[in-house]
């Protein structure tokens, strides 16, 4: 099973029935696999904070949600994370491509990488960093933790995890 299918299988095993995504080159394979899976409703979103609103609606409607996005949008999502997701104790697994490390070809991505982990830590959001594809073995336990604790959790996946930029 390739890494994209393994992640989608993890969502299915964790009873995640709704996933919203914002386009990302590194996450394109996961997004394609989600779109093809009959047990998950995939709704593309224009912006990450709007996607979090969709996830809140799914949760209130009785469906476990998740969002897939880039770390460059963490700044855009802070208000939504704090005043909606955290305030109302909604679980939200966030699969995040962590752009901006060594080898990054886009300069603005590198600048946001400097701030991503600090912003997540400031909001007290548990954060896991996948460097190797074998790290995906923790995915199911992370989903279980997220829904048990009713809190957002960030899963950062870097270029090494995806096989480069």
Secondary structure by P-SEA (a helix, b strand, c coil): ccaaaaaaaaaaaacccbbbbcccccaaaaaaaaaaccccbbbbbccaaaaaaaaaaaaaacbbbbbbbcccccccccccccccccccbbbbbbbcccccccccccaaaaaaaacaaaaaaaaccbbbbbcccccccaaaaaaaaaaaacbbbbbbbcccccccc
